């Protein structure tokens, strides 16, 4: 936990100069960096607010400072994980990906006739 705290304190200073200038120009506050890619406060805030809504739903008037801190940390961890997955997926190369996608779509069309899919979608609304 201490390492994460230290990282979160230092991470605004680890972003590249271009990212910092871009973020500052747009009035964005960098709260973390993942391999030099910034995560902004404006990405975190809506997630924390959504997470806190579930507590209000069950009668909590306002979150305690500890709850707010833990939700911010949890949601920031999710953003960092998502960014790591995005970065890893951008580095992956899958040979003949377009061909594989087309084959999978063709297989699905053969397995699920168009009429069946349309009926299912109509039932779901």
C-alpha positions in Angstrom: 0.0 0.0 0.0 2.9 2.4 0.8 4.3 1.7 -2.6 1.0 2.5 -4.3 0.7 5.7 -2.3 4.2 6.8 -3.2 3.5 6.0 -6.9 0.3 8.0 -6.8 2.2 11.0 -5.3 5.0 10.8 -7.8 3.1 9.7 -10.9 2.1 13.2 -12.1 5.8 13.9 -12.4 6.4 10.8 -14.4 4.2 11.6 -17.4 5.8 12.7 -20.5 6.2 16.5 -21.1 3.8 16.3 -24.1 1.2 14.6 -22.0 1.6 17.2 -19.2 1.3 20.1 -21.7 -1.7 18.5 -23.4 -3.4 17.9 -20.0 -2.6 21.3 -18.7 -3.9 23.0 -21.8 -7.2 21.2 -21.5 -7.3 21.9 -17.7 -7.0 18.2 -16.9 -5.3 17.0 -13.7 -3.2 13.8 -14.1 -3.7 11.5 -11.1 -1.7 8.5 -12.4 0.4 7.4 -15.3 0.6 3.9 -16.8 3.7 3.4 -18.8 3.8 7.2 -19.5 0.1 7.3 -20.4 -1.9 9.6 -18.2 -5.1 8.9 -16.3 -7.0 12.0 -15.6 -9.2 13.0 -12.6 -12.1 13.5 -15.0 -11.9 9.8 -15.8 -12.0 8.8 -12.2 -14.6 11.1 -10.8 -17.7 9.7 -12.7 -16.7 6.2 -11.7 -16.4 7.1 -8.0 -19.7 8.9 -8.1 -21.4 5.9 -9.7 -19.9 3.6 -7.1 -21.1 5.8 -4.3 -24.7 5.9 -5.7 -25.2 2.3 -4.7 -24.6 3.3 -1.0 -27.1 6.2 -1.3 -29.6 3.7 -2.7 -29.4 1.9 0.6 -29.8 5.0 2.8 -26.3 6.3 3.3 -26.6 10.1 3.3 -23.0 11.0 2.6 -19.9 8.8 2.3 -17.4 8.7 5.1 -13.9 9.9 4.3 -12.6 6.3 4.6 -15.3 5.0 2.2 -14.6 7.8 -0.3 -10.8 7.0 -0.2 -11.3 3.3 -0.6 -13.7 3.8 -3.5 -11.3 6.2 -5.2 -8.5 3.7 -4.8 -10.6 0.8 -6.0 -11.8 2.7 -9.1 -8.3 4.0 -9.8 -7.0 0.4 -9.7 -9.7 -0.5 -12.2 -8.7 2.3 -14.5 -5.0 1.3 -14.3 -5.9 -2.3 -15.0 -8.0 -1.3 -18.0 -5.1 0.9 -19.3 -2.7 -2.0 -18.9 -5.0 -4.3 -20.9 -5.4 -1.7 -23.6 -1.6 -1.3 -23.9 -1.0 -5.0 -23.9 -3.7 -5.5 -26.6 -2.2 -2.8 -28.7 1.1 -4.7 -28.7 -0.4 -8.0 -29.6 -0.3 -9.1 -33.2 -2.7 -11.8 -34.3 -1.9 -13.1 -37.7 -4.8 -13.1 -40.2 -7.2 -11.5 -37.6 -9.6 -10.2 -40.3 -9.8 -13.7 -41.8 -10.5 -15.2 -38.4 -13.2 -12.7 -37.6 -14.9 -13.3 -40.9 -14.8 -17.1 -40.3 -16.2 -16.7 -36.8 -19.1 -14.5 -38.1 -19.8 -17.0 -40.9 -19.9 -19.8 -38.4 -22.2 -17.9 -36.1 -24.5 -17.2 -39.1 -24.6 -20.8 -39.9 -25.3 -21.8 -36.3 -27.9 -19.2 -35.7 -30.2 -18.5 -38.7 -31.0 -14.8 -39.3 -34.7 -15.3 -38.4 -33.8 -16.8 -35.0 -31.4 -13.9 -34.2 -34.1 -11.4 -35.2 -36.7 -13.1 -33.1 -34.4 -13.2 -30.1 -33.6 -9.5 -30.5 -37.2 -8.6 -30.8 -38.1 -10.4 -27.6 -35.3 -8.6 -25.7 -36.5 -5.2 -27.0 
